[in-house]
Amino acid sequence: MGDTMAFRAANGSDAPRSHGPEGEGSGRNAFLGGLPFAVMAVVGSVDLLAGPGVGYLPLLSLGPAFASLSCTVRRTAAVGGLALLLCIALAYYDRILGTRANNLTFVSIVGVIAASMLASAFRERRERELADVRTVAEAAQRVLLRPVPRRVGPVRVAVRYVSAVTHARIGGDLYEVVMTANGVRLIVGDVQGKGLEAVENAAVVLGAFREAAYDEPDLPGVADRIERALARQLTGEQFVTAILAEVQPGQIQLLNHGHPPPLLLGSDGTIRVLDPPVPAPPLGLGLGDLAPGGAEPHAVRLGVDDQILLYTDGVTEARNQQGVFYPLTDRVGDLDAIDPESMLDLIQKDLVRYVGAPLGDDAAMLLLRRRTI
């Protein structure tokens, strides 16, 4: 699957937070905006220092060329006009004004200005189209990954969604938390693949879960409903890894279908990897063929202030500059926070700092903590 962009629902519930180095982007835009003027200033200074015998006037075309990278069409034209004025002034200083060589230079700069304005116009149109795509994608993701309440029944919940740097900040990672008559039920999953197809499959999983979580008496029944929904949707060897959970008094039931095992962060500081007693295949592969006996949930004691961290493989498969995977179990032991949100903030920052670059895959994390009341 830098620090991240965040958006939060007005009612105070958690919403997925996505990667987006805004500070780096604004700094880059400021650099590109000043680059044309800096280049022309350097060319003019070098020409003046070299004296009338040497002409660097053709290099003035670099100004409008660089302007097309970030400036509007009008600003690019203004930079081009400034380049022409400098060309005339320096040609007069170099005593070549009106000569054939100077006229060719002048025409060349005009040609570069025209090409730069055209390139700027195309770039602006692409940026508007990309902005529209991002708006639609983010709206779709907010519908797909609805805000999760911070308090659900006996637990406090926080989520983080750290996306890879893509044009559309949306992927196949999914999560949901609902309060049912059987208690708090939740799912964290990862759809194989990327792009719109992964989003469609994630929508199928979430739709089936949101319906089945209220109707089915147990987690295997919920998983079976999702399996049947995927059987109508998936093609070939596609699959979905997922963990379903149900919070019960003093414990939590976990049903793992090929997903990375969650971590139990004990209130006493201990960390336990919650591997399933019997492995179950991912959803969508045909549970009846691969596991005829059916997958069974296992219970884990959940004491007061204990926490359960569920995550997708985008977290544990993130690599640093040396190609070493992020050691979540080891790193999380060095982090401490008084509430789930602060804890996920610490994990997220540590993950981004460890990788030292944009993540190569989407990563979702859900942390729940049993409340004292």
MIKELO-442882 format. One record per atom (N, C-alpha, C): x, y, z; residue in three letters. Coordinates in steps of 0.001 Angstrom, whole numbers, padded with zeros to 6 digits, always signed. Layout:
// MIKELO-442882
XYZala/...
This chain:
// MIKELO-442882
+000832-000830+000000met/+000000+000000+000000met/+001064+001061+000000met/+005761+011758+004256gly/+005676+013092+004921gly/+004551+013017+005865gly/+004318+013578+006528asp/+003135+013692+007334asp/+001955+013861+006416asp/+000773+013677+006927thr/-000354+013488+006053thr/-001366+014576+006137thr/-002189+014644+005059met/-003339+015515+005074met/-004398+014849+005930met/-005232+015630+006564ala/-006283+015077+007390ala/-007564+015824+007155ala/-008639+015087+007140phe/-009924+015749+007173phe/-010766+015050+008212phe/-011603+015784+008912arg/-012359+015252+010025arg/-013791+015738+009950arg/-014707+014855+010216ala/-016115+015228+010132ala/-016447+016250+011203ala/-017451+017064+010922ala/-017785+018164+011822ala/-018297+017682+013162ala/-018823+016469+013225asn/-019336+015959+014487asn/-018247+015384+015380asn/-017012+015514+014977gly/-015906+015077+015830gly/-015514+013640+015626gly/-016065+012968+014652ser/-015693+011585+014408ser/-014468+011526+013534ser/-013832+010365+013534asp/-012603+010195+012762asp/-012933+009992+011307asp/-012109+010547+010443ala/-012205+010312+009008ala/-010836+009925+008516ala/-010751+009245+007392pro/-009445+008803+006914pro/-008520+009955+006638pro/-007306+009834+007065arg/-006299+010857+006835arg/-005359+010374+005766arg/-005098+011224+004810ser/-004340+010812+003637ser/-003031+011551+003527ser/-002102+010850+002915his/-000787+011432+002698his/-000864+012609+001749his/-000129+013697+002000gly/-000123+014843+001105gly/+000818+015903+001614gly/+002065+015971+001166pro/+003049+016916+001669pro/+002759+018326+001192pro/+001788+018996+001847glu/+001383+020323+001388glu/+002494+021346+001536glu/+003251+021265+002632gly/+004324+022224+002835gly/+005378+022119+001749gly/+005717+020867+001369glu/+006699+020678+000307glu/+006159+021217-001011glu/+004859+021025-001269gly/+004266+021489-002510gly/+004285+022995-002624gly/+003947+023707-001539ser/+003949+025166-001591ser/+005358+025709-001751ser/+006334+025056-001107gly/+007719+025486-001268gly/+008222+025273-002675gly/+007818+024142-003281arg/+008215+023866-004660arg/+007600+024884-005614arg/+006332+025240-005393asn/+005673+026224-006260asn/+006334+027587-006149asn/+006728+027974-004921ala/+007406+029257-004746ala/+008749+029264-005476ala/+009460+028136-005419phe/+010751+028041-006109phe/+010567+028157-007617phe/+009591+027419-008162leu/+009357+027464-009602leu/+008864+028828-010052leu/+008081+029511-009179gly/+007588+030834-009539gly/+008697+031865-009636gly/+009720+031739-008808gly/+010828+032696-008843gly/+011953+032315-009770gly/+011933+031043-010244leu/+013028+030557-011084leu/+013196+031348-012386leu/+012123+031703-013132pro/+012326+032447-014386pro/+013038+033781-014183pro/+012660+034492-013129phe/+013279+035795-012875phe/+014730+035628-012450phe/+014995+034588-011658ala/+016371+034338-011235ala/+017255+034001-012431ala/+016744+033175-013344val/+017523+032792-014525val/+017838+034005-015388val/+016824+034853-015632met/+017058+036032-016467met/+017993+037016-015781met/+017911+037109-014460ala/+018823+037988-013731ala/+020266+037498-013855ala/+020443+036186-013767val/+021790+035615-013901val/+022328+035847-015318val/+021470+035610-016332val/+021910+035811-017722val/+022288+037267-017954val/+021462+038192-017463gly/+021768+039612-017620gly/+023048+040006-016923gly/+023252+039497-015715ser/+024461+039834-014957ser/+025709+039296-015649ser/+025629+038060-016124val/+026776+037468-016812val/+027092+038240-018086val/+026052+038649-018816asp/+026262+039401-020047asp/+026922+040751-019761asp/+026492+041417-018704leu/+027083+042710-018352leu/+028534+042550-017918leu/+028797+041514-017139leu/+030166+041296-016663leu/+031102+040870-017791leu/+030550+040141-018776ala/+031390+039692-019882ala/+031769+040823-020817ala/+030983+041893-020819gly/+031295+043030-021672gly/+030658+042919-023034gly/+030734+043965-023826pro/+030068+044014-025134pro/+030555+042984-026135pro/+031723+042433-025936gly/+032270+041521-026929gly/+031581+040160-026953gly/+030895+039767-025864val/+030295+038436-025781val/+028796+038600-025517val/+027965+037865-026237gly/+026517+037966-026061gly/+025913+036668-025564gly/+025116+036775-024511tyr/+024419+035620-023959tyr/+022912+035761-024131tyr/+022485+036594-025078leu/+021071+036921-025197leu/+020163+035723-025481leu/+020563+034731-026267pro/+019662+033588-026503pro/+019237+032882-025217pro/+020088+032969-024177leu/+019748+032300-022913leu/+018585+032958-022195leu/+018199+034171-022602leu/+017040+034818-021986leu/+015748+034043-022239leu/+015737+033206-023263ser/+014546+032397-023550ser/+014269+031375-022454ser/+015273+031120-021592leu/+015049+030206-020472leu/+014006+030747-019504leu/+013895+032077-019421gly/+012921+032678-018506gly/+011502+032235-018808gly/+010953+032522-019989pro/+009596+032062-020296pro/+009474+030539-020348pro/+010558+029846-020708ala/+010496+028379-020736ala/+010251+027827-019336ala/+010983+028339-018348phe/+010768+027903-016969phe/+009431+028390-016426phe/+008962+029554-016882ala/+007686+030084-016408ala/+006533+029155-016758ala/+006633+028458-017888ser/+005550+027568-018298ser/+005364+026392-017353ser/+006364+026117-016484leu/+006268+024991-015560leu/+005273+025232-014444leu/+005067+026502-014058ser/+004214+026762-012902ser/+003334+027990-013043ser/+003619+028882-013984cys/+002896+030151-014093cys/+001671+030015-014986cys/+000742+030970-014799thr/-000404+031045-015680thr/+000034+031541-017051thr/-000891+031493-018008val/-000567+031963-019357val/-000203+033443-019329val/-000963+034226-018572arg/-000679+035663-018504arg/+000671+035934-017859arg/+000964+035216-016801arg/+002255+035441-016134arg/+003405+034989-017035arg/+003187+033888-017765thr/+004211+033436-018708thr/+004446+034490-019788thr/+003345+035096-020277ala/+003485+036158-021280ala/+004226+037358-020701ala/+003942+037689-019411ala/+004632+038810-018770ala/+006124+038526-018633ala/+006464+037287-018272val/+007873+036921-018180val/+008524+037011-019560val/+007789+036585-020592gly/+008315+036699-021945gly/+008537+038139-022356gly/+007594+039033-022008gly/+007771+040453-022305gly/+008996+041030-021636gly/+009212+040606-020365leu/+010400+041068-019649leu/+011667+040556-020331leu/+011618+039307-020826ala/+012777+038750-021528ala/+013082+039547-022791ala/+012048+039976-023517leu/+012255+040774-024727leu/+012848+042142-024403leu/+012365+042761-023334leu/+012911+044062-022924leu/+014385+043935-022543leu/+014700+042863-021809leu/+016096+042634-021444leu/+016941+042370-022686leu/+016379+041666-023639cys/+017100+041373-024881cys/+017454+042669-025621cys/+016480+043579-025691ile/+016725+044853-026373ile/+017786+045664-025627ile/+017647+045731-024300ala/+018589+046521-023501ala/+020006+045953-023591ala/+020132+044639-023473leu/+021455+044028-023519leu/+022045+044071-024932leu/+021173+043977-025937ala/+021669+044094-027320ala/+022237+045488-027574ala/+021578+046499-027006tyr/+022097+047867-027123tyr/+023443+047980-026409tyr/+023527+047340-025209tyr/+024784+047371-024451tyr/+025884+046628-025215tyr/+025521+045503-025860asp/+026501+044707-026600asp/+026782+045263-027994asp/+026085+046328-028336arg/+026259+046992-029631arg/+025927+046074-030813arg/+024884+045267-030615ile/+024460+044387-031706ile/+022993+044618-032049ile/+022398+045652-031494leu/+020982+045913-031733leu/+020749+046179-033220leu/+019812+045455-033796gly/+019482+045620-035202gly/+020277+044760-036143gly/+021282+044069-035624thr/+022055+043175-036491thr/+021257+041904-036789thr/+021725+041185-037826arg/+021025+039963-038200arg/+021007+038939-037066arg/+022153+038790-036389ala/+022235+037830-035278ala/+021260+038200-034169ala/+021171+039494-033865asn/+020258+039934-032811asn/+018809+039733-033221asn/+018515+039996-034480asn/+017140+039803-034947asn/+016727+038336-034867asn/+017659+037436-035205leu/+017361+036010-035089leu/+017145+035611-033631leu/+017970+036190-032742thr/+017787+035914-031312thr/+016426+036397-030844thr/+016045+037584-031300phe/+014764+038165-030919phe/+013610+037261-031383phe/+013690+036818-032634val/+012646+035929-033162val/+012616+034608-032400val/+013782+034099-032053ser/+013846+032842-031304ser/+013173+032982-029942ser/+013433+034095-029262ile/+012807+034312-027956ile/+011298+034426-028100ile/+010839+035121-029143val/+009398+035226-029379val/+008798+033839-029602val/+009494+032995-030362gly/+009015+031636-030586gly/+008943+030830-029303gly/+009946+030965-028447val/+009935+030255-027160val/+008799+030764-026286val/+008542+032084-026316ile/+007442+032651-025533ile/+006110+032053-025987ile/+005900+031977-027300ala/+004650+031419-027817ala/+004486+029955-027406ala/+005578+029183-027537ala/+005513+027771-027149ala/+005273+027616-025649ala/+005886+028483-024855ser/+005717+028422-023401ser/+004292+028759-023001ser/+003696+029765-023650met/+002313+030113-023353met/+001376+028966-023707met/+001643+028300-024823leu/+000821+027152-025215leu/+000978+026012-024206leu/+002222+025752-023797ala/+002458+024700-022801ala/+001795+025037-021477ala/+001838+026304-021085ser/+001196+026736-019849ser/-000314+026549-019914ser/-000900+026846-021073ala/-002345+026678-021235ala/-002734+025204-021102ala/-001965+024313-021746phe/-002242+022878-021642phe/-002067+022397-020200phe/-001015+022890-019526arg/-000781+022473-018139arg/-001920+022909-017235arg/-002403+024154-017400glu/-003513+024624-016590glu/-004765+023784-016805glu/-005009+023401-018048arg/-006187+022573-018319arg/-006055+021204-017660arg/-004847+020612-017734arg/-004636+019315-017079arg/-004780+019440-015568arg/-004307+020516-014986glu/-004429+020705-013550glu/-005885+020841-013126glu/-006688+021539-013955arg/-008116+021641-013629arg/-008790+020274-013700arg/-008435+019499-014732glu/-009003+018160-014847glu/-008585+017284-013675glu/-007311+017392-013271leu/-006817+016603-012147leu/-007508+017018-010858leu/-007747+018315-010680ala/-008449+018785-009486ala/-009859+018211-009437ala/-010526+018149-010596asp/-011870+017567-010640asp/-011826+016084-010283asp/-010816+015378-010819val/-010686+013953-010520val/-010446+013745-009031val/-009583+014559-008448arg/-009300+014409-007012arg/-010539+014696-006176arg/-011314+015707-006571thr/-012519+016036-005823thr/-013496+014871-005842thr/-013690+014293-007016val/-014594+013149-007136val/-014057+011952-006352val/-012749+011711-006458ala/-012153+010570-005768ala/-012268+010712-004263ala/-012012+011900-003741glu/-012095+012106-002303glu/-013536+011999-001822glu/-014482+012504-002628ala/-015892+012364-002268ala/-016284+010889-002241ala/-015802+010135-003241ala/-016091+008703-003282ala/-015487+007989-002082ala/-014273+008394-001695gln/-013635+007732-000566gln/-014354+008056+000738gln/-014857+009274+000876arg/-015602+009615+002091arg/-016900+008824+002186arg/-017493+008506+001021val/-018689+007672+001029val/-018313+006226+001332val/-017224+005767+000711leu/-016793+004393+000906leu/-016290+004167+002330leu/-015419+005044+002798leu/-014875+004951+004152leu/-015501+006049+005001leu/-016647+005746+005541arg/-017387+006743+006296arg/-016664+007082+007598arg/-016886+008293+008120pro/-016281+008639+009402pro/-016694+007662+010495pro/-015741+007299+011328val/-015978+006355+012420val/-016127+007127+013725val/-017186+006886+014487pro/-017334+007579+015775pro/-016172+007273+016710pro/-015818+008249+017512arg/-014701+008034+018430arg/-015063+007096+019570arg/-016334+007035+019900arg/-016797+006130+020947arg/-017929+005276+020403arg/-017753+003968+020485val/-018777+003031+020041val/-018952+001996+021142val/-020081+002046+021811gly/-020317+001093+022891gly/-019228+001166+023943gly/-018613+000009+024267pro/-017614-000015+025337pro/-016200+000316+024881pro/-016013+000761+023655val/-014654+001004+023162val/-014533+002401+022565val/-013315+002895+022588arg/-012954+004106+021855arg/-012219+003679+020593arg/-012476+004387+019502val/-011962+003964+018202val/-011280+005133+017514val/-010186+004846+016820ala/-009517+005835+015963ala/-009056+005126+014708ala/-009081+005830+013579val/-008621+005264+012316val/-007693+006241+011636val/-006799+005705+010827arg/-005934+006515+009973arg/-005822+005821+008627arg/-005899+006592+007598tyr/-005723+006067+006239tyr/-004588+006861+005600tyr/-003459+006219+005404val/-002291+006861+004805val/-002170+006332+003388val/-002425+007196+002410ser/-002416+006729+001036ser/-001067+006982+000383ser/-000766+006154-000588ala/+000407+006392-001411ala/+000166+007640-002241ala/+001242+008231-002774val/+001105+009440-003578val/+000577+009045-004949val/-000718+009227-005146thr/-001354+008947-006420thr/-002230+010118-006766thr/-002616+010209-008041his/-003469+011306-008458his/-004808+011252-007752his/-005346+010075-007559ala/-006603+009928-006840ala/-006313+009222-005530ala/-006595+009874-004414arg/-006218+009339-003115arg/-007248+008310-002655arg/-007282+007203-003331ile/-008275+006195-003039ile/-007702+004850-003427ile/-008033+003831-002680gly/-007468+002527-002959gly/-008357+001413-002467gly/-007757+000232-002248gly/-008528-000935-001883gly/-008542-001256-000407gly/-007887-000473+000442asp/-007959-000694+001877asp/-009326-000254+002392asp/-009846-000960+003375leu/-011196-000666+003856leu/-011302-000915+005354leu/-012285-000267+005960tyr/-012593-000485+007368tyr/-014005+000003+007637tyr/-014592-000522+008683glu/-015911-000083+009115glu/-016139-000538+010535glu/-016877+000256+011308val/-017246-000070+012680val/-018722+000238+012839val/-019490-000741+013328val/-020928-000538+013524val/-021325-001055+014900val/-022393-000452+015453met/-022959-000892+016728met/-024210-001682+016426met/-024220-002954+016810thr/-025351-003829+016525thr/-025935-004374+017826thr/-027014-005135+017681ala/-027622-005754+018856ala/-026694-006788+019475ala/-025758-007311+018699asn/-024797-008291+019207asn/-023530-007642+019751asn/-023462-006317+019700gly/-022284-005602+020174gly/-021606-004852+019041gly/-020419-004356+019327val/-019650-003621+018326val/-019015-004620+017369val/-019269-004418+016065arg/-018652-005254+015053arg/-017851-004376+014102arg/-016737-004911+013644leu/-015880-004120+012763leu/-015175-005008+011766leu/-014673-004372+010718ile/-013905-005067+009693ile/-012761-004176+009248ile/-011608-004779+009012val/-010467-004120+008385val/-009991-005064+007298val/-009866-004552+006074gly/-009512-005431+004968gly/-008673-004753+003920gly/-008211-005568+002986asp/-007359-005087+001904asp/-007716-005859+000640asp/-008167-005145-000371val/-008553-005765-001633val/-007316-005912-002514val/-007189-007073-003126gln/-006081-007289-004051gln/-006201-006328-005229gln/-005065-005733-005613gly/-005055-004833-006758gly/-005227-003388-006346gly/-005263-002525-007359lys/-005375-001090-007132lys/-006329-000495-008162lys/-006575+000793-008009gly/-007379+001488-008991gly/-008864+001311-008768gly/-009638+001641-009810leu/-011087+001630-009698leu/-011639+000237-009434leu/-011007-000781-009997glu/-011488-002145-009763glu/-011383-002506-008291glu/-010276-002110-007645ala/-010121-002371-006216ala/-011149-001602-005411ala/-011431-000379-005821val/-012434+000423-005121val/-013805-000224-005236val/-014151-000711-006425glu/-015435-001380-006611glu/-015550-002611-005718glu/-014483-003398-005644asn/-014516-004589-004799asn/-014599-004223-003319asn/-013896-003164-002928ala/-013985-002708-001541ala/-015408-002265-001210ala/-016064-001607-002161ala/-017440-001173-001945ala/-018372-002375-001761ala/-018111-003453-002522val/-018917-004668-002371val/-018740-005256-000974val/-017495-005328-000508val/-017218-005881+000823val/-017896-005044+001903val/-017730-003734+001835leu/-018308-002874+002862leu/-019825-002910+002824leu/-020399-002929+001620gly/-021855-003001+001527gly/-022398-004275+002137gly/-021735-005397+001837ala/-022177-006673+002401ala/-021992-006688+003916ala/-020874-006137+004394phe/-020634-006125+005844phe/-021660-005258+006562phe/-021920-004069+006032arg/-022845-003162+006696arg/-024253-003740+006806arg/-024623-004581+005879glu/-025930-005227+005935glu/-025899-006455+006833glu/-024881-007298+006643ala/-024824-008557+007380ala/-024519-008358+008857ala/-023779-007326+009201ala/-023392-007115+010600ala/-024606-006963+011495ala/-025705-006441+010961tyr/-026923-006261+011758tyr/-027817-007490+011738tyr/-027646-008346+010716asp/-028576-009460+010545asp/-028049-010786+011061asp/-026763-011036+010878glu/-026206-012349+011185glu/-025925-012499+012682glu/-026148-013686+013228pro/-025941-013885+014672pro/-024482-014010+015075pro/-023589-014330+014124asp/-022181-014502+014485asp/-021296-014045+013332asp/-019984-013968+013605leu/-019031-013494+012598leu/-018914-014426+011396leu/-018927-015769+011569pro/-018889-016613+010366pro/-020058-016347+009424pro/-021217-016017+009979gly/-022346-015680+009133gly/-022107-014401+008354gly/-021478-013420+009002val/-021142-012166+008317val/-020132-012440+007205val/-019119-013243+007521ala/-018097-013563+006515ala/-018709-014312+005338ala/-019668-015201+005619asp/-020310-015956+004535asp/-021101-015029+003618asp/-021735-014013+004187arg/-022472-013054+003363arg/-021519-012269+002467arg/-020383-011883+003018ile/-019382-011168+002212ile/-018846-012076+001120ile/-018602-013345+001473glu/-018090-014316+000499glu/-019057-014468-000667glu/-020330-014544-000376arg/-021314-014707-001443arg/-021416-013459-002305arg/-021288-012287-001671ala/-021313-011047-002442ala/-020106-010953-003366ala/-018939-011381-002866leu/-017728-011347-003696leu/-017781-012362-004826leu/-018457-013479-004588ala/-018553-014494-005629ala/-019272-013955-006858ala/-020159-012999-006646arg/-020865-012387-007777arg/-020063-011264-008415arg/-019006-010814-007743gln/-018261-009637-008199gln/-016888-009972-008758gln/-016137-010829-008060leu/-014744-011065-008410leu/-014616-011969-009624leu/-013505-011785-010310thr/-013195-012622-011460thr/-011777-013167-011301thr/-011529-014331-011892gly/-010183-014884-011852gly/-009766-015259-010438gly/-008548-014866-010064glu/-007993-015215-008754glu/-007954-014009-007819glu/-008877-013111-007952gln/-008933-011962-007055gln/-009398-012405-005671gln/-008976-011650-004665phe/-009362-011987-003300phe/-009284-010755-002412phe/-009779-010911-001187val/-009770-009841-000201val/-009327-010426+001130val/-008264-009891+001706thr/-007896-010280+003064thr/-008650-009382+004041thr/-009077-009964+005146ala/-009892-009173+006078ala/-009870-009783+007465ala/-010075-008932+008441ile/-010311-009354+009814ile/-011670-008817+010239ile/-012518-009699+010730leu/-013781-009301+011314leu/-013671-009461+012825leu/-014270-008560+013551ala/-014175-008599+015006ala/-015509-008222+015631ala/-015718-008755+016818glu/-016923-008448+017591glu/-016518-008263+019044glu/-016787-007077+019587val/-016428-006766+020969val/-017529-007273+021889val/-017133-008132+022813gln/-018048-008693+023791gln/-017559-008326+025191gln/-018392-008503+026225pro/-017959-008158+027587pro/-016670-008878+027979pro/-015615-008109+028184gly/-014353-008660+028636gly/-013520-009348+027585gly/-013981-009395+026345gln/-013206-010070+025316gln/-013585-009535+023941gln/-012805-009971+022943ile/-013100-009628+021559ile/-012954-010883+020719ile/-013928-011123+019849gln/-013888-012247+018936gln/-013245-011788+017632gln/-012267-012562+017143leu/-011561-012219+015913leu/-011716-013335+014899leu/-012011-012967+013670leu/-012105-013920+012570leu/-011203-013421+011457leu/-010075-014107+011275asn/-009029-013646+010359asn/-009067-014445+009064asn/-009268-013733+007956his/-009251-014356+006635his/-008016-013879+005868his/-006863-014470+006196gly/-005634-014208+005454gly/-005060-012823+005636gly/-005440-012121+006690his/-005002-010745+006902his/-003854-010707+007914his/-002997-009667+007856pro/-001960-009540+008886pro/-002580-009542+010280pro/-001995-010304+011216pro/-002609-010437+012547pro/-002568-009123+013321pro/-003637-008819+014036pro/-003643-007595+014849pro/-002713-007728+016046pro/-002487-006598+016690leu/-001648-006563+017885leu/-002500-006200+019097leu/-002274-006909+020182leu/-002897-006567+021462leu/-001889-005767+022270leu/-002203-004510+022510leu/-001340-003635+023299leu/-001913-003592+024705leu/-001320-004379+025589gly/-001838-004482+026942gly/-001621-003213+027745gly/-002507-002975+028691ser/-002359-001801+029557ser/-001123-001895+030424ser/-000560-003107+030571asp/+000662-003305+031359asp/+001921-003144+030506asp/+001769-002771+029232gly/+002922-002556+028368gly/+003301-003743+027507gly/+002644-004872+027681thr/+002957-006047+026877thr/+002342-005905+025470thr/+002984-006587+024516ile/+002503-006586+023135ile/+002385-008038+022685ile/+001239-008357+022140arg/+000974-009736+021739arg/+000436-009759+020315arg/+001042-010607+019495val/+000570-010791+018129val/-000558-011815+018148val/-001715-011426+017631leu/-002906-012269+017715leu/-003066-013108+016449leu/-002183-014097+016314asp/-002300-015022+015187asp/-003511-015923+015391asp/-004229-016238+014317pro/-005387-017133+014455pro/-004929-018557+014733pro/-005654-019301+015573pro/-005273-020698+015841pro/-005275-021555+014579pro/-006259-021313+013705val/-006350-022057+012447val/-006411-021051+011308val/-005420-021041+010410pro/-005429-020078+009300pro/-006652-020286+008403pro/-007203-019197+007911ala/-008330-019241+006987ala/-007949-018497+005714ala/-008407-018947+004564pro/-008043-018285+003312pro/-008705-016931+003194pro/-008181-016074+002343pro/-008822-014784+002101pro/-010227-014966+001534pro/-011017-013934+001658leu/-012362-013952+001109leu/-012289-013844-000413leu/-013209-014538-001069gly/-013268-014459-002519gly/-012582-015595-003225gly/-011863-016445-002478leu/-011179-017575-003102leu/-012006-018853-003084leu/-013160-018806-002437gly/-013985-020008-002337gly/-013701-020732-001048gly/-014291-020255+000043leu/-014023-020829+001365leu/-014418-022293+001429leu/-015487-022651+000718gly/-015928-024036+000781gly/-014916-025007+000199gly/-014159-024575-000793asp/-013173-025451-001419asp/-011884-025525-000614asp/-011454-024378-000061leu/-010157-024337+000616leu/-010244-024662+002104leu/-011386-024454+002702ala/-011549-024745+004128ala/-012945-025307+004354ala/-013150-026601+004063pro/-014486-027183+004126pro/-015137-027063+005495pro/-014332-027053+006531gly/-014895-026961+007869gly/-015357-025576+008238gly/-015016-024580+007436gly/-015388-023215+007749gly/-014412-022579+008713gly/-014261-021275+008629ala/-013378-020549+009535ala/-014100-020269+010843ala/-013386-020377+011925glu/-013972-020147+013244glu/-013265-018988+013929glu/-014019-018100+014593pro/-013395-016988+015325pro/-012721-017493+016594pro/-011784-016729+017083his/-011164-017054+018360his/-011283-015854+019284his/-011436-016132+020568ala/-011668-015086+021563ala/-010351-014657+022181ala/-010225-013355+022414val/-009055-012781+023075val/-009547-011915+024221val/-008975-012127+025390arg/-009379-011317+026540arg/-009011-009861+026294arg/-009929-008967+026605leu/-009709-007535+026411leu/-009991-006832+027725leu/-008905-006529+028453gly/-009059-005866+029734gly/-009278-004371+029579gly/-009603-003726+030679val/-009802-002285+030679val/-008495-001594+030263val/-008606-000670+029317asp/-007483+000101+028769asp/-006563-000716+027876asp/-006904-001996+027627asp/-006179-002738+026597asp/-006565-002179+025228asp/-005646-002314+024261gln/-005897-001806+022926gln/-005643-002893+021886gln/-006428-002859+020810ile/-006250-003760+019682ile/-005922-002908+018466ile/-004783-003189+017836leu/-004369-002461+016631leu/-004558-003369+015422leu/-005449-002963+014523leu/-005657-003656+013263leu/-005109-002782+012148leu/-004541-003409+011117tyr/-003838-002646+010088tyr/-003801-003450+008802tyr/-003474-002786+007717thr/-003298-003478+006429thr/-001815-003659+006152thr/-001507-004439+005129asp/-000102-004770+004885asp/+000710-003588+004368asp/+000033-002477+004020gly/+000777-001287+003636gly/+001633-000751+004763gly/+001278-001102+006016val/+002070-000674+007178val/+003302-001550+007328val/+003101-002847+007400thr/+004220-003754+007680thr/+005107-004007+006466thr/+004614-003699+005267glu/+005436-003887+004066glu/+006091-002605+003587glu/+005934-001530+004343ala/+006647-000291+004030ala/+008136-000496+004329ala/+008996-000023+003445arg/+010438-000240+003583arg/+011170+001079+003778arg/+012283+001003+004479asn/+013140+002182+004609asn/+014106+002243+003425asn/+015054+003170+003477gln/+015973+003348+002361gln/+016874+002143+002140gln/+017034+001285+003157gln/+017854+000085+003022gln/+017031-001131+002597gln/+015720-000929+002364gly/+014864-002020+001932gly/+014358-002898+003052gly/+014486-002442+004305val/+014046-003236+005457val/+012592-002889+005778val/+011761-003910+005986phe/+010351-003694+006294phe/+010189-002978+007641phe/+009099-002236+007746tyr/+008803-001521+008987tyr/+008473-002519+010088tyr/+009260-002558+011174pro/+009032-003527+012257pro/+007968-003017+013225pro/+006717-003153+012845leu/+005624-002569+013624leu/+005622-003046+015069leu/+005757-004355+015260thr/+005686-004903+016617thr/+006773-004321+017507thr/+007971-004152+016973asp/+009069-003597+017765asp/+008896-002098+017986asp/+008454-001385+016968arg/+008384+000076+017058arg/+007237+000529+017948arg/+006123-000197+017891val/+004969+000250+018648val/+005213+000146+020148val/+006139-000724+020540gly/+006443-000848+021956gly/+007130+000369+022531gly/+007757+001175+021661asp/+008446+002380+022122asp/+007537+003601+022123asp/+006294+003416+021680leu/+005361+004535+021604leu/+004340+004424+022724leu/+003910+005551+023210asp/+002932+005553+024303asp/+002063+006781+024171asp/+000774+006595+024335ala/-000170+007703+024256ala/-001370+007378+025138ala/-002087+008418+025518ile/-003190+008229+026469ile/-004505+007923+025771ile/-004578+008072+024479asp/-005824+007788+023777asp/-005496+007242+022398asp/-006456+006540+021747pro/-006200+005920+020444pro/-005763+006898+019371pro/-006359+008085+019334glu/-005984+009042+018297glu/-004521+009436+018411glu/-004089+009769+019610ser/-002693+010160+019804ser/-001757+009001+019479ser/-002185+007790+019819met/-001350+006624+019540met/-001181+006429+018044met/-002267+006547+017284leu/-002158+006391+015842leu/-001361+007524+015219leu/-001467+008719+015774asp/-000637+009818+015285asp/+000841+009483+015438asp/+001199+008921+016583leu/+002596+008564+016829leu/+003055+007465+015871leu/+002209+006448+015662ile/+002575+005355+014752ile/+002736+005886+013328ile/+001800+006733+012926gln/+001854+007271+011574gln/+003106+008095+011337gln/+003427+008968+012278lys/+004623+009789+012151lys/+005879+008930+012156lys/+005888+007911+013005asp/+007055+007024+013058asp/+007199+006246+011756asp/+006083+005817+011179leu/+006118+005089+009912leu/+006669+005960+008794leu/+006158+007178+008693val/+006613+008088+007639val/+008088+008428+007821val/+008492+008639+009069arg/+009895+008955+009344arg/+010792+007759+009025arg/+010320+006570+009308tyr/+011102+005356+009036tyr/+011301+005148+007543tyr/+010238+005330+006775val/+010320+005125+005331val/+011158+006220+004684val/+010976+007463+005127gly/+011755+008567+004588gly/+011369+008969+003188gly/+010206+008525+002721ala/+009732+008836+001371ala/+008246+008514+001341ala/+007546+008951+000298pro/+006135+008582+000187pro/+005955+007065+000189pro/+004891+006605+000828leu/+004635+005177+000900leu/+004360+004615-000489leu/+004750+003374-000693gly/+004524+002737-001979gly/+003169+002076-002079gly/+002441+001989-000962asp/+001132+001341-000982asp/+000265+002011+000072asp/-001052+001935-000123asp/-001965+002478+000866asp/-001814+001726+002186asp/-002094+002417+003277ala/-001998+001795+004593ala/-003139+002310+005460ala/-003888+001389+006035ala/-004984+001746+006934ala/-004700+001165+008308ala/-005051+001912+009346met/-004887+001454+010717met/-006149+001778+011505met/-006565+000838+012330leu/-007703+001044+013225leu/-007291+000602+014609leu/-007461+001461+015567leu/-007088+001158+016945leu/-008309+001316+017832leu/-008623+000272+018592leu/-009734+000365+019535leu/-009228+000114+020949leu/-009816+000795+021886arg/-009395+000710+023287arg/-010624+000526+024166arg/-010565-000471+025011arg/-011693-000717+025913arg/-011742+000367+026968arg/-012900+000966+027089arg/-013064+002061+028027arg/-013365+001516+029442arg/-013137+002378+030420thr/-013419+001995+031800thr/-014906+002010+032089thr/-015642+002794+031287ile/-017098+002885+031481ile/-017798+002301+030261ile/
